Amino acid sequence: MLLLSYLLFNFGYALASPFESPFMESLGATPAIIGVVGAIGSFILFLVRIPGSYITDKHGRRQIIVTMTYGVVVANIFFILAPNWVFYVVGVIVTNICLIYQSALEAVEADSLSPEKRGFGYAAFRVLPFLPSIFSPLIAGAIISRFSIDLGMRIIYAVVFAVGLVAALMRHIFLKETLKEPKPISIRELGLAFRDSAKEVFASWKLMPKSLVFLLMSTLIIAFTDPFFYRFGSLYVLQIVGLSDVEWGAVNTINLATMLAIGLFLGKAIDVFGRKKALILAHMIFTPTTVFFVLSRDFLMFTAVYIFFAIASVLFGPATAALQADMVPKEMRGRVMGSTGALYILASALGSFVGGILYENLSPIAPFLLCVPLDIIALFIVVFKVNEPKRKEM
C-alpha cells in the first residue's frame, strides 16, 4: 500500500517537476532567486528531519506519516493560487515543514526489506511507483504548450492536489506501524524534541563505521550537485538551448521509462554483484554524461543524456540506501538515516544557492561544468575508502 501511495504522488510530481523553475520565473523570480528558494526549502527540510528522525525511533512511523502527508497535499493550494513568487515560497515552506515524515518513510522501507533483497527492494521502491508517471512529463508539456506556463502549471498543481489527497487517504486507512511498542506523542515532548533529537543524532554519528562516514562524504558531493540539474536544467534546456515544452516533456518521459525498464534488473544486480561496484559504475556514468549534457544542442542528444542519467540514478540510489542499511542496526536506523538524510538536504540547499549564483552571474553552463571535478572526487572516495560490511545488519 505504501508503494501505491508513492505511485500517486510520483504521478503528480512527474507532472510538475520538469517545469517548476520556468513557472517560478513566470511569477517574477530570477535564476538566483530560484536557487535561494530551493535553498530555503531544503534548509527547512534539514531542520525538521532532526526531530523527525527522533520521533520515528521513539514514537513510531505511522502517526507522523499520516498526519504530515495531509499537510503536503494542502500546500499545493499555495502553488495553484500563487500571484507571485513570494506566495509560491509560502507553499514551499509549508511543504518542507510537513516533510518531517521522510525519516519515518525511510525507516518503514528499511524495516520491510530483508538484507539479501535490499538492493532489489530499494530499486522496487524507486522504480515501480513511477509506472503511471512515464507519460506525466509529456502530458505536462502538452498542457503547458496549450495553455501557457502560467495557467498550465496551475492546472497541473490542481491535479497534484487531487491525486495527493487520494494517496493521503490510502496511508491513513492502510498503513501499519512497524516499530514495536511505540510511545504516544505528547505536546510537552514535542517541545523538547529538537533538543533531544539533536543530541541523539550527534551521538549516533560517533557510532558510524568509517566506511559509512566516507560513503556519506561521497553522497554529500552528489547532493550538492543535484540541484544544478533539477533547479536549472529546465531553464537551460528550454531557454538557452531552445527545446520546446513538448520536447522537454518527452525527454523526461524517456528518462522515467528508462528507469522503469532497467530499474528492477539493476536492483537485482546490486544484490548479486555488490553495492560498491554499483556505486563505482554509477559515478563512472555520471561524469562523462554531464560533459555530454553541456555539449548537447537538440532533442536527440538530450534524450541520450537523460537515458544515461537514468541508468546512473537507478544504480546510485538503491546501492547507497542498501549499503547504509547493511551497516546500521535496526534500532539506530531512524536516527542514522535521519541524520545522513539531513546532511544530504543541507548539502542540496547549499548546491541550490551556489547553482543559482553561478547560473545567473557567471554562465548558464557553469553549474554543470562544476559537477565534473566533484563527481571525480566522489568516485575516488568510493573506490578507495568505502567497503561493504562482511556481515549485513538485519
Sequence and secondary structure as in RCSB ss.txt:
>XXXX:A:sequence
MLLLSYLLFNFGYALASPFESPFMESLGATPAIIGVVGAIGSFILFLVRIPGSYITDKHGRRQIIVTMTYGVVVA
NIFFILAPNWVFYVVGVIVTNICLIYQSALEAVEADSLSPEKRGFGYAAFRVLPFLPSIFSPLIAGAIISRFSID
LGMRIIYAVVFAVGLVAALMRHIFLKETLKEPKPISIRELGLAFRDSAKEVFASWKLMPKSLVFLLMSTLIIAFT
DPFFYRFGSLYVLQIVGLSDVEWGAVNTINLATMLAIGLFLGKAIDVFGRKKALILAHMIFTPTTVFFVLSRDFL
MFTAVYIFFAIASVLFGPATAALQADMVPKEMRGRVMGSTGALYILASALGSFVGGILYENLSPIAPFLLCVPLD
IIALFIVVFKVNEPKRKEM
>XXXX:A:secstr
 HHHHHHHHHHHHHHHGGGHHHHHHHTT  HHHHHHHHHHHHHHHHHHHHHHHHHHHHH SHHHHHHHHHHHHHT
HHHHHH SSHHHHHHHHHHHHHHGGGHHHHHHHHHHHS GGGHHHHHHHHHHGGGGGGTTHHHHHHHHHHHHHHH
HHHHHHHHHHHHHHHHHHHHHHHH    SSS     HHHHHHHHHHHHHHHHHHHHTS HHHHHHHHHHHHHHHH
HHHHHHHHHHIIIIII   HHHHHHHHHHHHHHHHHHHHHHHHHHHHH HHHHHHHHHHHHHHHHHHHHH  SHH
HHHHHHHHHHHHHHHHHHHHHHHHHHHS GGGHHHHHHHHHHHHHHHHHHHHHHHHHHHHHT TTHHHHHHHHHH
HHHHHHHHHH    SS   
